[in-house]
Amino acid sequence: MFLDVRDEWPPVPPPTPLPESRKSRLGKRGERIVGLIVAINLGLLLLAPIAGSSVAHALAAAFNALHR
């Protein structure tokens, strides 16, 4: 293994801390909208041909197994 122990020249100054944001970027309404968009995307993921069909088949098989 190679270990580089050379000092960087010129020396790199230490990173300055980022200022803390006091106010969130999204309000309550914005958070709800983002949550709704995420929920819609997850719902569409289940309806997608690849993932949705396997989930639908698994649910149908489980439902048929319970009612036999």
VMD Tcl script that draws the C-alpha trace (Angstrom):
set ca {
  {0.00 0.00 0.00}
  {1.14 3.54 -0.65}
  {0.98 6.15 2.11}
  {1.53 9.75 1.12}
  {2.91 11.61 4.14}
  {4.16 14.70 2.37}
  {2.92 18.06 3.58}
  {0.90 20.08 1.12}
  {2.61 23.20 -0.07}
  {1.42 25.87 0.32}
  {-0.40 24.85 3.48}
  {-4.14 24.62 3.08}
  {-6.01 26.89 5.49}
  {-8.51 25.18 7.76}
  {-12.06 25.22 6.42}
  {-14.26 27.99 7.70}
  {-17.44 26.81 9.40}
  {-20.61 27.41 7.46}
  {-23.04 29.85 9.03}
  {-26.02 28.16 10.62}
  {-29.30 28.95 8.96}
  {-31.79 30.23 11.49}
  {-34.88 29.93 9.33}
  {-35.85 26.78 7.47}
  {-36.17 27.14 3.75}
  {-39.59 25.55 3.64}
  {-42.60 26.55 5.66}
  {-45.28 24.17 6.87}
  {-47.12 24.40 3.54}
  {-43.92 23.73 1.59}
  {-43.14 20.68 3.73}
  {-46.62 19.30 3.08}
  {-46.25 19.82 -0.65}
  {-42.87 18.06 -0.71}
  {-44.33 15.20 1.36}
  {-47.25 14.90 -1.06}
  {-44.89 14.82 -4.04}
  {-42.80 12.08 -2.38}
  {-45.96 10.07 -1.62}
  {-47.15 10.40 -5.23}
  {-43.74 9.28 -6.52}
  {-43.75 6.25 -4.22}
  {-47.25 5.39 -5.41}
  {-46.17 5.67 -9.02}
  {-43.18 3.44 -8.27}
  {-45.57 0.68 -7.21}
  {-47.52 1.14 -10.42}
  {-44.40 0.89 -12.58}
  {-44.30 -2.22 -14.81}
  {-41.21 -3.76 -13.23}
  {-41.77 -3.20 -9.50}
  {-45.54 -2.86 -9.60}
  {-46.26 -6.15 -11.32}
  {-44.18 -8.17 -8.89}
  {-45.77 -6.44 -5.90}
  {-49.24 -6.92 -7.39}
  {-48.58 -10.62 -8.03}
  {-47.26 -11.09 -4.49}
  {-50.30 -9.38 -2.99}
  {-52.65 -11.41 -5.18}
  {-50.92 -14.66 -4.21}
  {-51.07 -13.75 -0.52}
  {-54.76 -12.84 -0.81}
  {-55.56 -16.10 -2.63}
  {-53.60 -18.12 -0.05}
  {-55.56 -16.58 2.81}
  {-58.96 -17.29 1.26}
  {-58.44 -20.94 0.38}
}
mol new
graphics top color blue
foreach p $ca { graphics top sphere $p radius 0.5 }
foreach p [lrange $ca 0 end-1] q [lrange $ca 1 end] { graphics top cylinder $p $q radius 0.2 }
display resetview
